[in-house]
Amino acid sequence: MADFGKAAADYAAFRQGFPASFFDRLSGFDIGRPDQSILDLGTGTGLLARAFAAAGARVTGLDRSEALLAEARAASRAAGLEIDYRLGAAEDTGLGAAGFDVVSAATCWHWFDRAAAAREAFRLLRPGGRLLIAHLDWHGLHGNVIEVTQRVIDAHSPAPSGGRHTYRFPDWLGDLEAAGFRGFEVFAYTEPLTYSQEAWCGRVRASARVGPVMDPETLGRFDAALAAELRRRFPGESLAVDHRIFALIMGKPRPPG
């Protein structure tokens, strides 16, 4: 498994969270209200947790990497936000049952034991609560920044065997329904995010096949190669990087009557 803690500094400095359009859509599903108690699983550097906290929600962020949580705490302090960050696993959080209105997981569900994480999320939610599984993924198109970036990654990092894959709806519904969740709703769309040349290189260093798995020498060669190829193909300072945004929302049923 990739050790994202090795790339924590790049992750915190360069990785962007979901755009404003994502939260506009979530509001239609009654997620992100100021009065809600939200648990963000696999919170990483706290990007989604901070967005919910900035909207007024009471947020707990949980991750298995202390290095990522250190960055999350620092970013939250800088933003003047109070978030309860905890070290732990999504499959066995150690938190009390039925304590949250929303359990979220952003671009991380594929790293979990999904059946165990689904059961734990169900246990943690109050009746009527919602589970949000969201992904902010690269969207490769012919000739775009993602295609060029992926080609450089492939030249420096072996393709994963039996690797984890994002965006696997509806394959994941079986585990979720077995855990007791009902009534799925989804939305998906594409949107470009703007990065500088330097920031995009930093963002890529924090991706699963780069900084979290490469030794320093290989990472240095990769970084130089990517920077050179981006400058050759996209000479402007600003890059429009295509992303695919996906959300799956399911509910914990209320008791009958």
PyMOL commands that set and color helices and strands:
alter all, ss='L'
color gray80, all
select helices_A, chain A and resi 4-14+20-27+47-54+66-79+109-111+114-124+145-156+173-179+197-205+216-233
alter helices_A, ss='H'
color red, helices_A
select strands_A, chain A and resi 37-41+58-63+84-87+100-106+125-138+182-196+238-251
alter strands_A, ss='S'
color yellow, strands_A
deselect
rebuild
show_as cartoon
